[in-house]
Amino acid sequence: MFQDVWIRAINHWDSYDANRSLENWLFTIATNLYRDRYRKAKRWLGRVKQYFNPELQQRSGRWRIFQGLRMNLKTC
């Protein structure tokens, strides 16, 4: 994550205001990056739970896709 913060900072260096603290700007980038990753992980976990819970699959309307994936995995 450290490298990602610096990559974002370098890519958006033109948006940095020199009258403000560089430390606070980098901290804000790091916080937003962490939040984005947390949200992505949360969505991924929900999809994994949905995949392994047939009741949730049927409610979502995507159960056919998941059933097809399961059948493909069983035949491998």
N, C-alpha and C positions, 0 to 999 in steps of 0.2 A: 504494500500500500504506500510505503514511503516513496518509492519510485514513481508511482502513479500521481502522487501529489505534485512532485517536482515536474513531471511531464505536463500536467495541466497548468501549472504555474508558468512554465516556459511558453506553452502554446497561447496563453492568455495574458502574457506580460503587458501587452498594450492596454489592458483594462485596469492595471494596477495604478492606484493614485499615490504618488510619491509623498503626499502630505500626510498619509496615514501609515500606520505601523505595518511593516512587512510581516512580522510575526502573526499579527491578527489576521491578515489576508491569507497566509498559508494555513492557519488554523481553520479558517472558514472553508477553504478548499478541502482540507482533510475531513472536516465534519460532514460536508455535503457528500463527499465520496463514500464515507462510511455509511451514511444514511441510504445512499443509492444501492450499495452492496447489500445492506441489511434487507431492504425492500425486495431485491432480486432473490435473495436466499429465502425469504418468507414466501414469495410466490412459488419458488421451486419446491419448497417443502409441502405447500398445499397441493401441488400437482402430484407429488409422489404419494401423499396420503390418499388422494383421489384415485390414483391408479390402483392402489391395493385395497380399496374399499368399494366393493360392487354397489352398495347402496348409494354412495355419492356419485358413482359413474352414471347410474340410471337417472338421477335427478338432473345431472348437468346436460344430458342429451348427447354426450360424447362417448357413451359407453360402447358403441360399435367400434370406434377407433381403438379404444383400450382393449376390447376383446380381441380385435385383430392382432394387436401387438402381443398380447399374451399368447395367442395361438402360435405366432411366429417364434416367440421365445421358447415355447414348449417343444417345437419341432426341431430346434437347433441342437 
